[in-house]
Amino acid sequence: MKAAVIREFGDADVLKLEDVDTPKAKPGHIVIKVLAAGVNRLDHYLREGSITQDIPMPHVLGADAAGEVAEIGDGVSGFDIGERVIPAPGFPTDEDHYDIHPTSLAPSFTLPGMGVWGTYAQYIEVPARFVVRDETGLPPEQVATLPMVLATSVRAVKEVGGVKARDHVLVHAATSGSGSMHIQVAKALGAHVAATIRDDSKANFAKELGADLVINTSKEDFVARVQDWTEGRGADVVIDNLGGDILPKSIEAARAQGVIVAFGFTAGPEVTFDIRTLFFGQKQLRGTMANDFQDLVWGLEQVKQGKIKPVLDHALPLSKAADAHRLIANNQVTGNLVLLPWVA
């Protein structure tokens, strides 16, 4: 089969299209023909080796896929060859850990493209326990934008953030893959959403996703705008996927006893803030990563009902994986990117 392979850490050019062995279905597993593979910012960090270098080479990146069942291993029931499916963007590799929740706390939890070979390939093998039937009715290239960003957003917004109807929620980086999904998940839960951007040209995009207030942080102080928006209370929940020098201001933007969910570090992994802003207001700073399998199931049900929509920017051939990574690294993506393994 064809796969985009890395044999060393480095810039986007280390991604090379190669012929590799097609996986076979072990007992309890299925092989999925990948019709489209999602590209996430995480893949960029893994490729450059900035998250971990404990990855055996050669390696295939990619956590997201939409595809169809190509082979069924012994002991698997409930799936048919050719059936459209979506693999979870993370799962335990040890069967003894399958019933741990959230799934991401299992000692053997890993992501396709991190602990095991990923989706930048024509086929991928995964445990059948962590595969969902694709009942979205959407084309594969749209579905492939969903699994990682949808499931992790449901975990961050619904489960960790505890967002509920009528809450006021602040979401950063509205046009990023994660930010655009945070807006939609919060709106599906019935919340009011303020979203930050850095370019006025992206304002309409954020509004189309459901943002009630759009704040251009290159011109405005988002803390002051959120205070005005909430009549001086502050946001009930802030979803911060930026870190760096933004997280301290996110803490300021939250109301007394509000929740700040630390979700990422695109603005930098090191954070310094005045601890008094946290404990004087009795605020809660919570961290989240990855997801539970049920987060994906809940999110896909919202997609099926039309409450959440995929945000596809580009669909590129698998041979253009390096170009996709450059677009991600240079913040030239509105929403999500996918790779098409069967397109020349």
N, C-alpha and C positions, 0 to 999 in steps of 0.2 A: 504494500500500500504506500501511498504518498503521505509524507508528514513533514511539517516544518520543525527541524531539529536544531538544537544547540549542542555544541560540543565543548563550549567554554563560556564563561561569563564575559559580558562586554556590551558594546553598543548594539544597535539594532541589526548591524550587518552580520552578527554571529548567527542569526536565523537563516538556515539553509533548507531548501526543499530537497528531500532525499527519499529514496526507496528503503523501507524498513519492513520487518516481518509483520504480517497481519495477526492480531491477537486471536487466540482461541478461547472459547468460553469454558472456564473452570466450573466445577459444581457450584450451584448457587449463584452463578453470574450469567450475564448476557453480553453479547457483543452487539454494539449499536453502530449502524452505518451513519456517520456524521454528515448530515445535509448542510449544516451551518454551525460554525464555532464562534462563540463570543470572544471578544478581546477586552480585557479589563486592565486598568492601571496597575493592579497587582502583578500582572504578567510582566509588565515593564520592569518593576522592581525586582522580580525574581530573575529575569534575564540578566540584569546588570549585577546581580549578586549582592544587592544592598539589604535584603531581608535575611537571607541565609545562603551559605555556600555549601551546606550539607546536602547537596543534591547530586547523585551519581550521574555521570555523563556517559553516553549521550542522553539527552533529555528532550521530552516533548511538553511544551507549555499548554495552558488553556484549561479553564475550569468549566466553561459553559458550552452546551451543545443542544441542538435539536436534531433528531434523527429518527431512524426506524430500526426495529429489531431485525438483526441479521443472523444471529445464532443464539440458541438457548441452551444453557448448560444443564447438566443433570440436577434433578431436584427442584427445578424451577417450574412453576405453573402460573397460569393467569396471563401469559403473554403469547402473542401470535407473531410469526414471522411477517415482516412488512408493516407491523403496527407502529404508528407514530408515537414516539416516547421522548421524555426529557429526563436525563440523569441529574441527580442532585449535585450541586456544586461543592460537595464535601460529604464525607462519610467515614465511619470507622472501617478499618481494614480487618479487624479481629471480630469474628462473629460473637464472641463473648461480650462485646461492647455495643451490640446493635440496639439494646434497649435503654441505653443511657440517654438522658435528656437534660439540657439540650445536647444534641448530637455532637456539637463542637467541644464538649467537655470530655468526651471519650478519650482515654489515653492513646488509642490508635487512630483518632480522627486525623484525616488529612484531606487535602484538596487535590482533585485531578490537576495535573500540571505542576504539582509541588512534591507530594510524597509518592505519587504514582504518575505514570505517563498520562498526559492530558489530551485535550480535544482538538489540537491543531493537527489533525490527522483524518484519514478517510474512515477509520474505525477506532472505537474505544471499547474496552471491556470494563464492566462495572458490576458491583453486587446488585442482583435483581431487587433486593429489599429497598434500595434507594433509587428506584426508577419510577417515574410518574407517567401515566398515559397522557398524551398531549390531546386535550379536549378543547384547546383554545380556538380552533378553527382558523388560526393565523398561518401565514407562510413561514417556513423554517427560518428564514433570515431574520424575521421579526421575533420569533420565539427564542432564538439563540441569544438575543440581547437580554433576556430576562433572568435566568436562574440565579446567578451570583448576586446581581444588584437587587433583584426582587427579594430574595430570601434574607439577605443581610439587612436590607432596609426594613422589612417586616420585624426582624429581630430588634433592630435599633429603635425604631419608632414605636411599634406596638408593644413589644415585650419588655425591653429595657427602659425605654422612655415612658411607657405607660400612657401614651397619648389616647385621649378619649374625646367624645363629641364635645364641641364648643371650646376646647382648649385653644390657646394661642401658642402656635409653634413657630420657631425661627429655624429656617433651613439655610445652610450656606451653600455656595457654589451651585446655584440653581440649574445651570446648563450642563453640569457634569453628569456622568452616568448615575452616580449615587445620589447627587442632589436632586436630579429630575425625578428619581424614583421616590426619594423621601417626601417630596411634595405630594405625589400621587397617593402614597400610602397614608399620609396624614389626612388628606382630603377624603379618602375612602373611609377613614375612621370618624369623619364628621368634624374635623378640626378646622380652625382658621389658620392660614399659613402666610408668614412673611418669608420672602426668599431674597438672598443677596446675589448680585451680579457685579461685574466690573466693567461692563460695556453696555451702553444704552441699546445697542442693536439686539441684545438678547432679552430685552424686557418683555416683548410680546410672546416670546417662547415660554418664559416663566409664567406669564398670565394664562397662556393656553393650557398649561399643565394644571392650573387651578390656583396659583398663588394669588392671595387677596391683596398683598402689598409686596411691591418689588423695590429693593433698595440698591442703588448703585454705590458700592463702597468706595469707588474711586472719587466720588463727589460728596458723599454723605456719611455721617457717623451712624452706623447701624444701631448702636446702643440708644442714642437719642431718638431715632425714628421708631424703634420698638417701644420705648417708653411712651412716646406720643400715641402710638397705635393702640396701646393697652391702657391708656389713661393713667399712666404712671405706675402701673403694677409690675410690668415686665412680663416676659414670655413664661408660660407654664413649663414649656420644654424647649430646649435648644439642642439641635442635632448638629454637632460640630465635626465635620470631616476634614478640617484644615489643620488644627493644632497650632504649633508655632506661636506667633505673637497674636493670633486671632482668639485662641482659647481663653485667655484672660478677659477679653472683652465679651466673649460669650457668657462667661460667668456673671459679668456685670449686667448683661441683658436679661438674665433670668430673674424672675420674681423671687420674693422671699419664699423659702421652701420649694423653690422650683428645681427642675432636673436638667442637668447638662450632660448630654451623652457624647463621650469622646469616641469618635468613629474612624479617624484617619489622621494623617500627618503631612498632607501635601504642602502645607506652609512651614513644615519643619517638625522634627521629632522631639525637640527640646522646648519645654514650656516653663516660664517663670511668672508667678503671679503672687499678689498680696493675699496671703491665706485668710486675712480678715474679711475679704469680699465673699469668701465661701462660708465661714462659720458664723459671722455676724448675721447673715441673712438665712442661716440654717439651710443652705442650698445643698444639693446632692450632685456630686460628680461621679458619673458611672461610665465604665468602659465596656465596649462590646466589640466582638469580632465574629466573623463567620455566622453560623445560624443553626437552627434545628430543622430537621427534615419537615416537620409540620409547618414551619414558617413558609417553606416553598409551597406546600399544599394549600395553605390559606391564601397566599398571594396569587397563585394560579387561579383559584376560585374567583378572586376579584377581577382578574383578567377576563375570565370566561363571562362574567357578568357585565363587562365593559366599564368597570370602575377604574381600572388601571390599564394603560396602554403602553406597548413597547415604544421606545424612542430610538429609531434606527437612523444613524447618520450616513455611514458608508457600508457597503458590502463589497469586499475585495476578494480576488482569488487567493487561495492558500499560498501561492507563490509570492504574493505581495505582503507576507506577514511582517517583514522588516519595515515596509512603508506604513503599515498599520501602527506599529510600535512608535515610529517617529511622529505620527499624527497625535497619538496619545501623549507622548512625552512633551510635545510642543503645545499642548492644550488647544489643538485645532479640531476638537471633536465636540459637537453638540449632541449630547446623548450617548449613544453607543456605536461601536464598530463590530462587524462580524467578518469572518473569513469563510469562503466557500470552497471546501476541499475537492469538489468534483468539477469545478470550473477551471478551464485551462488559463 
